[in-house]
Amino acid sequence: MAEKLNFALPEKKPRGSAAGVLTVLLLIVLTALVGVDLYLQWSAQKPEPATVGGLSVEQAKDLAGKLAQRGLYQQAATAWQDYLAAARPAGPQRAQIHFQIAGLLEKAGLYGDAIEQYYRSEEAAPMDELSPQINAHVKECFEKLGKFSALRYEVMDRTSMDASKPAGGKVVAEIGAEKISESQLDALIEESIEDQLAPMRAFMTPEQLNEQKKKAWEQSRSPQAKQEFLQSWLAQEILYRQALDQQLGEKPEVKRLVHSLTRQALSRQMLDEQLASRIHVTDTDVQTYYAANKDKYVEPAGARISHICVDEEGKANELLTQIKNGADFAALAKESGGKVAEDVHPGSYVPGIGDANDLNAAIFAADAPKVLDHAFKTEKGWEIVRVDEKRPPRQKSFDEVRQQVMMELLRRKSEEVQREYIKEMMDKYKVIVHTSALPAARPEPSKEASPKP
């Protein structure tokens, strides 16, 4: 008998317990990984406490205050700037801190940096209580910098009713497509003044130099002065551009000239910087120099005279007799073309008369008021002289000659420093002058007084 076929599906065998455990473990690991990822994302987004060079923002703030109290204004300003970068305050608080930084920089003498911080304060948040103070401080900073052109336009901008039109924007000239504004012209004038005053920098205090620059700037502001400067600058500028077009700078003779001028400018600048760094004159130095050299600052004796000049000795004697008999000197002087109120000082020269040694001596030997006893022959004729007033020598006070004494002391110190520095450089570069190899210098001719005619 044939075997019966079985078409039923095989019975499913139950899985072992190991597979279930593995699945549970995988789920646990996956959950843990997701949790770690979420934690890392959360910690990355969580802000860390701000620090400044290892200090908290509050410690940085305290440091800035302490530095300011000790007079370390620049360092205090830096500390406040670090605080700003870390704390990132906004609005009025930021404006107040910029204003405080500006004040510290101004005290430190960093006027350009102070102006920047005053501007930043205004940009951070316009504040009515700060605005008048910022106006005054910015003006003072520009004055101390000697930037009188910038100061002018700063004041104009701050007082203008139309803030959309900055002062100085008016076009005063054009070179092709290039436009020259009024403020640019003023800046060029100011640069020119600075260049002119540069040789005086070593001989003047910053305050004196600034005062000289201010005077020159005021003189340059007239319409005529501006027109003349503009015409001169335009002529120089177009000639310069034409020289570039024609490549004149490539010519050997031009290169030599430029090289020579560069050497002169650099050597002059080197010396000026040394003078400025080595010369320090205080008010006490000036007073001491004045006390030791008082005889240099004496106003000489003086006299005030009236005189009548005629061609002939006989006429002079006739007028002199009339005066001695009571005739009015002023009336006779008017009739004869005489002059009054001539100031005379000891020496050979008499104002209005000329060189006259004998007459000058007689004037200072006579009392005043008095008509001299006889007429004097001079290069202009015969002179009848009345001494109206005499003044004895007078010692000038320190306040009268302070500026003169300062300049004399600076000149002396400059000569001394220049000699010392040149000697240092001669030694440094081992300079030797072989005088025997050069022709002997000829002695200068003696300057004898020329004989009087």
C-alpha positions as a printed Julia matrix, in Angstrom:
453×3 Matrix{Float64}:
  0.0     0.0     0.0
  1.26    3.34   -1.09
  2.43    5.9     1.56
  0.03    8.85    2.02
  1.49   12.25    1.25
  1.37   14.96    4.04
  0.79   18.49    2.67
  0.46   20.27    6.04
  2.87   23.12    6.97
  5.57   22.19    9.38
  4.87   23.24   12.91
  6.57   26.55   13.94
  9.2    25.99   16.57
  9.3    28.5    19.41
 12.4    30.83   19.53
 14.75   30.69   22.34
 14.83   33.39   25.16
 18.28   34.75   23.99
 16.78   36.65   21.02
 14.38   38.57   23.24
 17.13   39.64   25.58
 19.23   40.93   22.68
 16.36   43.05   21.4
 15.81   44.64   24.79
 19.49   45.48   25.08
 19.53   47.12   21.67
 16.56   49.28   22.62
 18.26   50.35   25.84
 21.48   51.33   24.0
 19.55   53.29   21.39
 17.65   55.18   24.07
 20.88   56.01   25.87
 22.52   57.32   22.7
 19.56   59.58   21.98
 19.7    60.9    25.54
 23.42   61.64   25.31
 22.93   63.47   22.01
 20.13   65.59   23.45
 22.26   66.41   26.48
 25.22   67.47   24.34
 23.01   69.72   22.23
 21.52   71.3    25.35
 24.96   71.9    26.94
 26.28   73.46   23.73
 23.41   75.91   23.69
 23.68   76.77   27.37
 25.71   80.03   27.74
 28.81   79.85   29.9
 29.49   82.67   32.36
 31.31   85.51   30.52
 34.91   86.11   31.58
 37.54   88.75   30.77
 41.11   87.5    30.93
 40.14   85.04   33.63
 38.0    87.59   35.49
 34.24   87.73   35.71
 32.55   90.73   34.13
 31.97   92.22   37.58
 35.64   91.78   38.46
 36.6    93.45   35.15
 34.3    96.33   36.04
 35.92   96.68   39.47
 39.38   96.57   37.86
 38.47   99.42   35.51
 37.3   101.54   38.44
 40.45  100.84   40.46
 42.75  101.73   37.53
 40.89  105.0    37.0
 41.23  105.87   40.71
 45.0   105.35   40.47
 45.25  107.73   37.51
 45.98  104.94   35.01
 43.44  106.29   32.58
 44.51  104.48   29.42
 44.63  101.13   31.22
 41.22  101.83   32.78
 39.79  102.57   29.34
 41.15   99.24   28.07
 39.56   97.42   31.01
 36.2    99.03   30.27
 36.49   98.01   26.6
 37.16   94.42   27.7
 34.07   94.64   29.9
 31.99   95.85   26.94
 33.17   92.95   24.79
 32.26   90.39   27.45
 29.09   91.83   29.01
 27.64   93.18   25.76
 25.32   95.75   27.33
 22.94   97.55   24.99
 21.21  100.89   24.66
 21.73  103.6    27.29
 24.01  101.43   29.42
 26.38  100.89   26.49
 26.25  104.61   25.64
 27.19  105.51   29.23
 30.17  103.15   29.2
 31.43  104.48   25.85
 31.14  107.99   27.3
 33.12  106.92   30.36
 35.83  105.33   28.19
 36.03  108.53   26.12
 36.58  110.62   29.24
 39.4   108.34   30.4
 41.11  108.49   27.0
 40.78  112.26   26.99
 42.48  112.44   30.39
 45.23  110.19   29.0
 45.81  112.68   26.18
 44.57  110.27   23.49
 42.22  112.81   21.97
 41.64  111.04   18.65
 40.64  107.8    20.42
 38.46  109.81   22.8
 36.55  111.38   19.89
 35.89  107.89   18.5
 34.39  106.75   21.82
 32.23  109.88   22.09
 30.91  109.09   18.61
 30.27  105.46   19.65
 28.34  106.7    22.67
 26.07  108.74   20.4
 25.57  105.79   18.06
 24.79  103.36   20.9
 21.86  105.44   22.16
 21.25  109.19   21.78
 20.81  110.55   25.31
 19.7   114.08   26.1
 21.74  114.24   29.3
 24.96  113.24   27.49
 24.55  115.26   24.29
 25.71  118.69   25.64
 28.69  117.09   27.37
 29.7   115.17   24.24
 29.47  118.37   22.18
 31.79  120.22   24.56
 34.29  117.36   24.93
 34.52  116.65   21.19
 35.16  120.35   20.51
 37.9   120.44   23.15
 39.52  117.26   21.79
 39.68  118.67   18.26
 41.21  121.89   19.63
 43.88  119.99   21.57
 44.66  117.93   18.46
 45.05  121.17   16.51
 42.48  119.91   13.98
 40.85  123.29   13.44
 39.43  122.41   10.03
 37.72  119.31   11.42
 36.57  121.32   14.44
 34.91  123.89   12.22
 32.85  121.31   10.37
 32.12  119.39   13.56
 30.56  122.51   15.08
 28.67  123.23   11.86
 27.28  119.68   11.76
 26.2   119.78   15.39
 24.43  123.13   15.02
 22.89  122.44   11.6
 19.11  122.06   11.34
 19.52  119.7     8.38
 21.41  116.6     9.52
 21.14  115.02    6.05
 23.58  117.54    4.56
 27.01  117.28    6.2
 28.93  120.55    6.49
 31.75  121.11    4.03
 30.22  119.05    1.24
 30.06  121.92   -1.24
 32.24  121.24   -4.32
 34.86  123.97   -4.83
 36.81  122.45   -7.75
 36.88  119.49  -10.11
 39.72  117.65  -11.84
 38.01  115.52  -14.44
 35.63  113.22  -12.57
 37.3   113.97   -9.21
 35.51  116.53   -7.04
 37.24  118.63   -4.38
 34.91  119.58   -1.52
 35.22  122.58    0.77
 36.14  120.36    3.72
 38.87  118.66    1.63
 40.26  122.09    0.71
 40.37  123.09    4.38
 42.12  119.82    5.24
 44.74  120.52    2.54
 45.29  124.02    3.94
 45.7   122.6     7.44
 48.22  120.01    6.23
 50.18  122.79    4.52
 50.28  124.77    7.78
 51.51  121.69    9.66
 54.28  121.2     7.09
 55.36  124.83    7.47
 55.47  124.55   11.25
 57.25  121.18   11.27
 60.79  122.68   11.55
 59.65  124.6    14.66
 58.34  121.5    16.47
 61.59  120.85   18.29
 61.83  124.45   19.49
 58.33  124.9    20.87
 56.09  123.28   23.43
 52.99  121.49   22.07
 50.85  124.32   23.44
 52.95  126.98   21.69
 52.96  125.01   18.44
 49.2   124.59   18.61
 48.75  128.32   19.22
 50.9   129.15   16.19
 48.9   126.72   14.07
 45.64  128.25   15.26
 46.81  131.75   14.29
 47.92  130.55   10.85
 44.62  128.72   10.38
 42.61  131.84   11.23
 44.63  133.85    8.69
 44.04  131.22    5.99
 40.26  131.34    6.32
 39.72  134.57    4.38
 38.1   134.08    0.94
 41.14  135.57   -0.81
 43.58  133.28    1.04
 41.47  130.23    0.19
 41.26  131.21   -3.48
 45.02  131.72   -3.69
 45.76  128.4    -2.0
 43.28  126.53   -4.2
 44.75  127.98   -7.41
 48.29  127.15   -6.27
 47.33  123.61   -5.22
 45.45  122.91   -8.47
 48.42  124.11  -10.53
 50.8   121.88   -8.58
 48.42  118.9    -8.75
 47.88  118.99  -12.53
 51.6   119.47  -13.15
 52.28  116.47  -10.91
 49.76  114.35  -12.81
 51.22  115.44  -16.14
 54.69  114.52  -14.89
 53.4   111.05  -14.01
 51.81  110.7   -17.45
 55.12  111.56  -19.09
 57.02  109.28  -16.68
 59.38  112.06  -15.63
 60.11  110.07  -12.49
 62.04  107.57  -14.61
 64.59  110.14  -15.78
 68.02  109.69  -14.13
 68.35  113.37  -13.18
 64.9   113.34  -11.57
 65.71  110.16   -9.66
 68.91  111.8    -8.37
 66.99  114.88   -7.27
 64.28  112.83   -5.55
 66.97  110.74   -3.85
 68.77  113.85   -2.65
 65.58  115.46   -1.35
 64.61  112.23    0.38
 67.98  112.07    2.14
 67.61  115.67    3.29
 64.06  115.13    4.51
 64.91  111.94    6.39
 68.02  113.41    8.02
 66.04  116.49    9.06
 63.24  114.32   10.42
 65.72  112.14   12.3
 67.28  115.19   13.94
 63.91  116.77   14.74
 62.74  113.58   16.46
 65.91  113.44   18.54
 65.55  117.09   19.52
 61.92  116.61   20.47
 62.68  113.53   22.59
 65.76  114.95   24.32
 64.7   118.53   25.01
 62.39  118.99   27.97
 62.03  122.57   29.21
 59.91  123.29   32.28
 58.67  126.64   33.53
 61.25  126.38   36.33
 64.01  126.02   33.71
 62.79  129.17   31.98
 62.68  131.17   35.23
 66.16  129.97   36.2
 67.56  130.99   32.81
 65.89  134.4    33.1
 67.35  134.97   36.58
 70.85  134.07   35.36
 70.62  136.3    32.27
 68.63  139.31   33.45
 71.03  141.71   31.77
 69.84  140.4    28.39
 66.3   141.48   29.11
 66.71  145.17   29.85
 64.88  147.88   27.99
 67.59  150.42   27.12
 67.43  154.07   28.07
 65.31  156.12   25.73
 64.54  159.68   24.83
 61.82  161.5    22.96
 62.89  164.45   20.81
 61.57  167.1    18.45
 63.85  168.47   15.74
 64.09  171.04   12.97
 66.36  170.46    9.98
 67.59  173.28    7.71
 70.14  173.37    4.9
 72.4   176.18    6.16
 74.22  176.62    9.45
 73.37  180.34    9.54
 69.65  179.61    9.29
 69.97  176.99   12.04
 71.72  179.46   14.36
 69.07  182.08   13.62
 66.24  179.71   14.57
 68.14  178.56   17.65
 68.48  182.2    18.8
 64.72  182.73   18.35
 63.97  179.64   20.43
 66.32  180.77   23.21
 64.54  184.15   23.19
 61.17  182.48   23.8
 59.87  181.56   20.34
 57.59  178.52   20.26
 59.57  175.46   19.1
 56.51  173.65   17.73
 55.45  176.68   15.68
 58.93  177.1    14.21
 59.08  173.35   13.52
 55.77  173.52   11.67
 56.95  176.45    9.55
 60.3   174.81    8.79
 59.05  171.26    8.22
 60.34  169.92   11.51
 59.27  166.68   13.18
 58.19  165.82   16.68
 57.89  162.68   18.79
 60.93  160.75   17.57
 61.96  157.89   19.91
 65.73  157.67   20.37
 67.9   154.98   21.99
 71.62  155.09   22.8
 73.87  154.46   19.83
 74.85  156.2    16.63
 71.47  156.2    14.9
 68.82  158.85   15.55
 65.37  158.15   14.03
 64.37  160.73   11.46
 67.93  162.07   11.34
 70.31  159.18   10.65
 73.77  158.28   11.95
 74.93  161.01   14.3
 77.18  159.88   17.15
 77.77  163.34   18.61
 74.1   164.26   18.48
 73.04  160.98   20.11
 75.56  161.48   22.92
 74.37  165.06   23.46
 70.73  163.95   23.66
 71.46  161.49   26.49
 73.8   163.91   28.28
 71.14  166.64   28.4
 68.3   167.06   30.85
 64.69  167.05   29.71
 62.93  169.13   28.59
 65.75  171.13   27.02
 66.83  172.51   23.63
 70.42  171.49   22.83
 72.86  174.42   22.95
 73.94  174.32   19.32
 72.89  172.93   15.95
 74.41  169.64   14.77
 75.62  168.85   11.26
 74.16  165.56    9.97
 73.86  163.82    6.61
 70.51  165.57    6.1
 71.52  169.11    7.08
 71.72  171.18   10.25
 69.6   169.91   13.12
 68.11  171.85   16.03
 67.0   169.36   18.67
 64.78  169.61   21.73
 64.89  166.74   24.23
 61.28  166.35   25.36
 61.55  163.27   27.58
 64.14  160.82   28.87
 63.61  157.3    30.17
 66.16  155.36   32.24
 66.97  151.71   31.48
 64.27  149.32   32.73
 64.52  145.7    33.75
 61.81  143.75   31.95
 59.77  141.42   34.14
 59.72  137.67   33.62
 56.1   137.74   32.44
 56.98  140.33   29.78
 59.74  138.23   28.24
 58.6   134.68   29.09
 58.15  133.74   25.42
 61.46  135.32   24.4
 63.33  133.54   27.22
 61.68  130.23   26.31
 62.76  130.52   22.67
 66.32  131.47   23.64
 66.59  128.54   26.05
 65.15  126.12   23.49
 67.6   127.39   20.87
 70.57  126.86   23.19
 69.44  123.38   24.23
 68.77  122.51   20.59
 72.31  123.46   19.57
 73.74  121.46   22.47
 71.65  118.35   21.75
 72.41  118.58   18.03
 76.17  118.68   18.68
 75.94  115.72   21.06
 73.8   113.62   18.74
 75.94  114.29   15.65
 79.01  113.29   17.67
 77.26  110.06   18.74
 76.46  109.25   15.13
 80.0   110.11   14.01
 81.34  107.62   16.57
 78.73  104.99   15.69
 79.55  105.08   11.98
 83.31  105.55   12.56
 83.59  108.79   10.6
 87.12  110.09   10.0
 87.84  113.42    8.3
 91.3   113.71    6.71
 91.75  117.46    6.97
 95.3   117.24    5.63
 93.93  115.99    2.31
 91.8   119.12    1.87
 92.94  122.59    0.82
 93.58  124.89    3.76
 90.64  127.15    4.52
 91.26  130.79    3.8
 90.9   133.16    6.76
 87.91  135.46    6.51
 88.76  139.11    5.86
 88.54  141.29    8.96
 85.4   143.35    9.14
 86.59  146.86    9.86
 84.17  149.69   10.38
 83.78  151.65    7.18
 84.97  155.26    7.53
 82.26  157.89    7.81
 82.03  160.41    4.97
